[in-house]
Amino acid sequence: MNTMTARALMVGLLIALWAWLTDVARLHLTLWAGVVALGCFYAAGGGVPALQKTIVAALSGVVWVLIYHAVRVAIGARGLVGPVLLGALACALALQSRVPFLSFTAAAFAGAGVALGLGVNTLNEAIRAGVALAVGAAVGFAAERGAGMLRTRGL
């Protein structure tokens, strides 16, 4: 079995397991958020470095959304102020790429997009979104390792 086929099978198995566990155990881990992070993991090239870059950058996006919401509420943003604050959020996400461990801009925007999509505006909601993102990246890593194990066994 070639590497891509093994990886695809492992990803499919792990996503199915996640969906099943979420349903049976009533976990509040949003599957689509994890799939976004899974894509970021593969876009980063795989392996431990991709896992680290994806998780850290995606979580930073969630944090920026929390800051955005806190500022928006604190100043009572109305009219044009809300969109300007959102533009400042996007600017901050792009500028953080100057910091080496936050330089995976795609994952930062993905994390922010997930947080905005989930309506994250409290710490508990941010933690839930962050866990889903981290699990999604970990699924990619586990699929990669599982595919390597399948290949070494000659399957």
LINBELMO-V260038 format. One record per pair of residues at least 24 apart in sequence whose C-alpha atoms are under 10 Angstrom apart, sorted by the first residue. I is the first residue (numbers start at 1). GAP is how many residues later the second one is. D is the distance in Angstrom with one decimal. If there is no record, write none. Layout:
I/GAP/D, I/GAP/D
This chain:
1/146/9.4, 1/149/8.1, 1/150/6.8, 1/153/7.5, 1/154/5.8, 2/145/9.0, 2/146/9.9, 2/148/9.5, 2/149/7.4, 2/152/9.8, 2/153/9.0, 3/141/8.8, 3/144/6.5, 3/145/7.4, 3/147/8.8, 3/148/7.1, 4/140/9.4, 4/143/8.2, 5/142/8.3, 6/137/8.4, 6/138/8.5, 6/139/10.0, 6/140/7.9, 6/141/4.8, 6/142/7.9, 6/143/9.2, 6/144/6.8, 6/145/7.5, 6/149/8.8, 7/133/8.8, 7/134/9.9, 7/135/9.4, 7/136/5.7, 7/137/5.8, 7/138/8.5, 7/139/7.4, 7/140/4.9, 7/141/8.1, 7/143/9.1, 7/144/9.9, 8/132/10.0, 8/135/7.9, 8/136/9.1, 8/139/8.3, 9/134/8.2, 9/137/9.4, 9/138/8.1, 10/129/8.9, 10/130/8.9, 10/132/8.0, 10/133/4.8, 10/134/7.7, 10/135/9.0, 10/136/6.4, 10/137/6.4, 10/140/9.4, 11/27/9.2, 11/128/7.0, 11/129/6.8, 11/130/9.4, 11/131/8.3, 11/132/5.3, 11/133/8.3, 11/135/9.1, 11/136/9.1, 12/127/9.9, 12/131/8.7, 13/126/9.9, 13/130/8.6, 14/122/9.8, 14/125/6.5, 14/126/8.8, 14/128/8.3, 14/129/7.3, 14/132/10.0, 15/121/8.8, 15/124/7.6, 15/125/9.6, 15/128/9.7, 18/117/9.3, 18/118/9.4, 18/121/9.0, 27/101/10.0, 28/100/7.3, 28/101/9.3, 28/103/9.7, 28/104/8.7, 29/99/6.6, 29/100/7.4, 29/101/9.4, 29/102/7.3, 29/103/5.2, 29/104/8.9, 29/106/8.7, 29/107/9.8, 30/84/9.7, 30/88/8.8, 30/98/8.3, 30/99/7.4, 30/101/9.1, 30/102/6.0, 30/103/8.7, 30/105/10.0, 30/106/9.6, 31/101/7.1, 31/102/9.0, 31/104/9.3, 31/105/8.0, 32/82/8.7, 32/100/8.6, 32/101/9.2, 32/104/8.9, 33/77/8.8, 33/78/8.3, 33/80/9.2, 33/81/6.0, 33/82/8.8, 33/84/9.1, 33/85/8.8, 33/96/7.3, 33/97/9.0, 33/98/9.4, 33/99/6.0, 33/100/5.8, 33/101/9.4, 33/102/9.3, 33/103/7.3, 34/77/10.0, 34/80/9.3, 34/95/8.8, 34/96/9.3, 34/97/8.6, 34/98/5.1, 34/99/4.8, 34/100/7.3, 34/101/6.2, 34/102/3.7, 34/103/7.0, 34/104/9.0, 34/105/8.3, 34/106/9.6, 35/97/8.9, 35/98/8.0, 35/100/9.2, 35/101/5.7, 35/102/8.2, 35/104/8.9, 35/105/9.1, 36/71/8.7, 36/74/6.9, 36/75/8.3, 36/77/9.5, 36/78/8.0, 36/96/9.6, 36/97/7.5, 36/100/7.3, 36/101/8.6, 37/69/9.9, 37/70/7.2, 37/73/7.4, 37/74/7.8, 37/77/9.4, 37/93/10.0, 37/95/8.3, 37/96/5.3, 37/97/7.2, 37/98/8.1, 37/99/5.1, 37/100/5.1, 37/101/8.8, 37/102/9.1, 37/103/8.5, 38/69/10.0, 38/95/8.0, 38/96/8.9, 38/97/8.5, 38/98/4.9, 38/99/4.7, 38/100/7.7, 38/101/6.8, 38/102/5.4, 38/103/8.6, 39/68/9.1, 39/71/9.6, 39/97/8.5, 39/98/8.0, 39/101/8.1, 40/64/9.0, 40/65/10.0, 40/66/7.1, 40/67/5.7, 40/68/9.5, 40/70/7.9, 40/71/9.7, 40/93/9.7, 40/96/9.1, 40/97/7.4, 40/100/9.2, 41/66/8.3, 41/93/10.0, 41/95/8.4, 41/96/5.5, 41/97/8.4, 41/98/9.1, 41/99/6.3, 41/100/7.7, 42/95/8.6, 42/98/7.1, 42/99/8.8, 42/102/9.5, 43/61/9.8, 43/63/8.6, 43/64/9.1, 44/60/7.7, 44/62/9.0, 44/63/8.8, 46/91/9.5, 46/94/7.7, 46/95/6.9, 46/98/7.6, 47/93/8.9, 47/94/6.4, 47/95/9.5, 47/97/7.6, 47/98/8.6, 48/90/9.7, 48/93/7.5, 50/54/9.1, 50/87/8.5, 50/90/9.6, 50/91/8.5, 51/83/8.6, 51/85/9.8, 51/86/6.0, 51/87/6.8, 51/88/9.7, 51/89/8.2, 51/90/6.7, 52/49/8.5, 52/50/9.8, 52/52/10.0, 52/82/9.5, 52/85/8.8, 52/86/9.6, 53/47/9.4, 53/48/6.6, 53/49/7.0, 53/50/7.7, 53/51/6.2, 53/52/9.5, 53/54/7.9, 53/55/9.5, 53/84/9.7, 54/47/9.8, 54/48/9.0, 54/49/9.7, 54/50/7.0, 54/51/9.3, 54/52/8.6, 54/53/5.6, 54/54/8.0, 54/56/9.5, 54/57/9.1, 54/79/8.6, 54/80/8.1, 54/82/9.7, 54/83/6.7, 54/84/9.6, 55/47/9.7, 55/49/9.7, 55/52/7.8, 55/53/9.0, 55/56/8.9, 55/75/8.3, 55/76/9.4, 55/78/7.0, 55/79/5.5, 55/80/9.0, 55/81/9.1, 55/82/6.7, 55/83/8.8, 56/45/7.3, 56/46/6.6, 56/47/9.4, 56/48/8.7, 56/51/8.4, 56/52/8.2, 56/55/9.6, 56/74/9.7, 56/77/9.9, 56/78/8.8, 57/36/9.2, 57/39/9.2, 57/40/9.2, 57/44/7.6, 57/45/5.1, 57/46/7.2, 57/47/6.0, 57/48/7.0, 57/49/8.2, 57/50/5.4, 57/51/4.5, 57/52/8.3, 57/53/8.8, 57/54/7.4, 57/55/9.6, 58/44/8.9, 58/46/8.6, 58/47/8.7, 58/48/8.3, 58/49/4.8, 58/50/4.4, 58/51/7.2, 58/52/6.3, 58/53/4.1, 58/54/7.1, 58/55/9.4, 58/56/8.9, 58/57/9.6, 58/71/9.8, 58/72/7.7, 58/75/7.0, 58/76/8.2, 58/79/9.7, 59/43/9.7, 59/48/8.5, 59/49/7.1, 59/50/9.9, 59/51/9.4, 59/52/6.1, 59/53/8.1, 59/56/9.4, 59/67/8.8, 59/68/9.1, 59/70/8.6, 59/71/5.8, 59/72/8.9, 59/74/7.6, 59/75/8.1, 60/33/8.3, 60/36/9.2, 60/42/7.6, 60/45/10.0, 60/47/8.9, 60/48/6.1, 60/49/9.0, 60/51/7.2, 60/52/7.8, 60/70/9.3, 61/28/8.9, 61/29/9.4, 61/31/9.4, 61/32/6.9, 61/41/9.8, 61/44/9.2, 61/45/9.8, 61/46/7.7, 61/47/4.5, 61/48/6.0, 61/49/7.2, 61/50/4.6, 61/51/4.1, 61/52/7.8, 61/53/8.6, 61/54/7.7, 61/55/9.6, 61/69/9.4, 62/46/8.0, 62/47/9.0, 62/48/9.0, 62/49/5.4, 62/50/5.0, 62/51/8.2, 62/52/7.7, 62/53/5.5, 62/54/8.3, 62/58/8.0, 62/59/9.6, 62/61/9.9, 62/63/9.7, 62/64/6.4, 62/65/8.8, 62/67/7.6, 62/68/6.9, 62/71/9.6, 63/45/9.7, 63/48/8.8, 63/49/7.9, 63/52/8.7, 63/57/9.7, 63/58/9.9, 63/60/9.1, 63/63/7.5, 63/64/9.7, 63/67/9.2, 64/24/9.9, 64/25/6.5, 64/26/9.0, 64/28/7.9, 64/29/7.7, 64/44/9.1, 64/45/9.8, 64/47/9.2, 64/48/7.0, 64/51/9.2, 65/24/7.3, 65/25/9.7, 65/28/10.0, 65/46/8.9, 65/47/5.9, 65/48/8.7, 65/49/9.6, 65/50/6.5, 65/51/6.9, 65/54/9.3, 65/55/7.4, 65/56/7.6, 65/57/10.0, 65/61/8.8, 66/46/9.2, 66/49/8.4, 66/50/9.3, 66/53/9.9, 66/54/7.0, 66/55/5.6, 66/56/7.0, 66/57/7.7, 66/59/9.5, 66/60/7.4, 67/54/8.8, 68/53/8.8, 69/47/9.6, 69/50/9.7, 69/51/8.4, 69/52/5.9, 69/53/8.7, 70/51/7.6, 70/52/8.9, 73/48/9.8, 107/26/9.7
